[in-house]
Amino acid sequence: MLDAETIPFIDVTSSRMLADLADELHHQGVRLLIARDVGQVRDIMSHVIDNPAVKPFYPTVQAAVEAADAEHRTAARRRREPNPPHRQT
């Protein structure tokens, strides 16, 4: 999780670097969460990066943690559910 509250400015190069990092993490099964982003940072990231692995942004660290926890619980529930039997034709 990146707490972006103290990042006052981000340029296109930095935005693309974060997108690349998010892609790399995604391939490892990890999601990059960005919390408390300042408006300018959010605006640049939203316009430069068309990458769902970096979005959405969270207004607070707590909101990001809760979203990550909900995703984790959903994934764990799916892993526990038995696969439906396959029909043979």
Phi and psi in degrees as GROMACS dihedral restraints (atoms count N, CA, C in turn):
[ dihedral_restraints ]
;  ai    aj    ak    al  type     phi  dphi    fc
    3     4     5     6     1  -108.4    20    10
    4     5     6     7     1   116.4    20    10
    6     7     8     9     1   -88.3    20    10
    7     8     9    10     1   104.1    20    10
    9    10    11    12     1   -93.6    20    10
   10    11    12    13     1    13.7    20    10
   12    13    14    15     1   -57.8    20    10
   13    14    15    16     1   -37.0    20    10
   15    16    17    18     1   -96.6    20    10
   16    17    18    19     1    13.6    20    10
   18    19    20    21     1   -96.6    20    10
   19    20    21    22     1   102.7    20    10
   21    22    23    24     1   -80.0    20    10
   22    23    24    25     1   -20.2    20    10
   24    25    26    27     1  -151.0    20    10
   25    26    27    28     1   144.7    20    10
   27    28    29    30     1  -141.9    20    10
   28    29    30    31     1   138.2    20    10
   30    31    32    33     1  -101.8    20    10
   31    32    33    34     1   176.7    20    10
   33    34    35    36     1   -61.6    20    10
   34    35    36    37     1   -41.2    20    10
   36    37    38    39     1   -61.3    20    10
   37    38    39    40     1   -44.4    20    10
   39    40    41    42     1   -64.9    20    10
   40    41    42    43     1   -39.3    20    10
   42    43    44    45     1   -61.9    20    10
   43    44    45    46     1   -43.6    20    10
   45    46    47    48     1   -66.5    20    10
   46    47    48    49     1   -35.9    20    10
   48    49    50    51     1   -62.6    20    10
   49    50    51    52     1   -42.0    20    10
   51    52    53    54     1   -65.3    20    10
   52    53    54    55     1   -37.0    20    10
   54    55    56    57     1   -64.6    20    10
   55    56    57    58     1   -42.5    20    10
   57    58    59    60     1   -62.3    20    10
   58    59    60    61     1   -42.9    20    10
   60    61    62    63     1   -61.6    20    10
   61    62    63    64     1   -44.0    20    10
   63    64    65    66     1   -61.3    20    10
   64    65    66    67     1   -41.1    20    10
   66    67    68    69     1   -62.4    20    10
   67    68    69    70     1   -45.8    20    10
   69    70    71    72     1   -61.9    20    10
   70    71    72    73     1   -44.2    20    10
   72    73    74    75     1   -64.3    20    10
   73    74    75    76     1   -40.8    20    10
   75    76    77    78     1   -58.8    20    10
   76    77    78    79     1   -40.4    20    10
   78    79    80    81     1   -66.3    20    10
   79    80    81    82     1   -18.7    20    10
   81    82    83    84     1   -97.8    20    10
   82    83    84    85     1     4.9    20    10
   84    85    86    87     1    82.4    20    10
   85    86    87    88     1    21.5    20    10
   87    88    89    90     1  -119.6    20    10
   88    89    90    91     1   142.4    20    10
   90    91    92    93     1  -112.7    20    10
   91    92    93    94     1   133.5    20    10
   93    94    95    96     1   -84.5    20    10
   94    95    96    97     1   123.5    20    10
   96    97    98    99     1  -110.5    20    10
   97    98    99   100     1   137.5    20    10
   99   100   101   102     1  -118.0    20    10
  100   101   102   103     1   123.3    20    10
  102   103   104   105     1  -119.2    20    10
  103   104   105   106     1   153.2    20    10
  105   106   107   108     1    53.3    20    10
  106   107   108   109     1    42.8    20    10
  108   109   110   111     1   -74.8    20    10
  109   110   111   112     1   141.1    20    10
  111   112   113   114     1   -75.8    20    10
  112   113   114   115     1   151.1    20    10
  114   115   116   117     1   -49.5    20    10
  115   116   117   118     1   -44.5    20    10
  117   118   119   120     1   -65.0    20    10
  118   119   120   121     1   -40.2    20    10
  120   121   122   123     1   -64.3    20    10
  121   122   123   124     1   -46.5    20    10
  123   124   125   126     1   -61.4    20    10
  124   125   126   127     1   -42.8    20    10
  126   127   128   129     1   -62.2    20    10
  127   128   129   130     1   -47.1    20    10
  129   130   131   132     1   -63.5    20    10
  130   131   132   133     1   -47.2    20    10
  132   133   134   135     1   -60.8    20    10
  133   134   135   136     1   -41.4    20    10
  135   136   137   138     1   -67.9    20    10
  136   137   138   139     1   -35.8    20    10
  138   139   140   141     1   -85.2    20    10
  139   140   141   142     1   -32.3    20    10
  141   142   143   144     1   -86.3    20    10
  142   143   144   145     1   -37.2    20    10
  144   145   146   147     1  -107.8    20    10
  145   146   147   148     1   122.5    20    10
  147   148   149   150     1  -108.4    20    10
  148   149   150   151     1    69.0    20    10
  150   151   152   153     1  -135.3    20    10
  151   152   153   154     1   106.2    20    10
  153   154   155   156     1   -62.9    20    10
  154   155   156   157     1   -17.1    20    10
  156   157   158   159     1   -70.0    20    10
  157   158   159   160     1   -20.9    20    10
  159   160   161   162     1   -97.5    20    10
  160   161   162   163     1   -18.8    20    10
  162   163   164   165     1  -104.1    20    10
  163   164   165   166     1   157.6    20    10
  165   166   167   168     1   -84.3    20    10
  166   167   168   169     1   169.5    20    10
  168   169   170   171     1   -93.3    20    10
  169   170   171   172     1   151.7    20    10
  171   172   173   174     1  -115.2    20    10
  172   173   174   175     1   138.7    20    10
  174   175   176   177     1   -69.8    20    10
  175   176   177   178     1   -24.6    20    10
  177   178   179   180     1  -138.9    20    10
  178   179   180   181     1   160.6    20    10
  180   181   182   183     1   -62.5    20    10
  181   182   183   184     1   -41.0    20    10
  183   184   185   186     1   -59.5    20    10
  184   185   186   187     1   -41.8    20    10
  186   187   188   189     1   -63.6    20    10
  187   188   189   190     1   -39.1    20    10
  189   190   191   192     1   -66.3    20    10
  190   191   192   193     1   -42.7    20    10
  192   193   194   195     1   -62.9    20    10
  193   194   195   196     1   -43.6    20    10
  195   196   197   198     1   -63.9    20    10
  196   197   198   199     1   -40.2    20    10
  198   199   200   201     1   -65.0    20    10
  199   200   201   202     1   -43.1    20    10
  201   202   203   204     1   -64.1    20    10
  202   203   204   205     1   -41.0    20    10
  204   205   206   207     1   -64.0    20    10
  205   206   207   208     1   -42.7    20    10
  207   208   209   210     1   -63.2    20    10
  208   209   210   211     1   -42.2    20    10
  210   211   212   213     1   -62.2    20    10
  211   212   213   214     1   -42.4    20    10
  213   214   215   216     1   -63.3    20    10
  214   215   216   217     1   -44.5    20    10
  216   217   218   219     1   -64.3    20    10
  217   218   219   220     1   -39.9    20    10
  219   220   221   222     1   -63.6    20    10
  220   221   222   223     1   -44.6    20    10
  222   223   224   225     1   -63.8    20    10
  223   224   225   226     1   -40.5    20    10
  225   226   227   228     1   -65.5    20    10
  226   227   228   229     1   -39.6    20    10
  228   229   230   231     1   -63.7    20    10
  229   230   231   232     1   -41.6    20    10
  231   232   233   234     1   -64.1    20    10
  232   233   234   235     1   -37.0    20    10
  234   235   236   237     1   -67.9    20    10
  235   236   237   238     1   -30.6    20    10
  237   238   239   240     1   -80.0    20    10
  238   239   240   241     1   -25.1    20    10
  240   241   242   243     1   -69.5    20    10
  241   242   243   244     1   134.1    20    10
  243   244   245   246     1   -70.3    20    10
  244   245   246   247     1   148.4    20    10
  246   247   248   249     1   -74.5    20    10
  247   248   249   250     1   139.3    20    10
  249   250   251   252     1   -66.1    20    10
  250   251   252   253     1   148.0    20    10
  252   253   254   255     1   -65.3    20    10
  253   254   255   256     1   146.3    20    10
  255   256   257   258     1   -88.8    20    10
  256   257   258   259     1   139.2    20    10
  258   259   260   261     1   -84.3    20    10
  259   260   261   262     1   139.8    20    10
  261   262   263   264     1   -96.0    20    10
  262   263   264   265     1   133.4    20    10
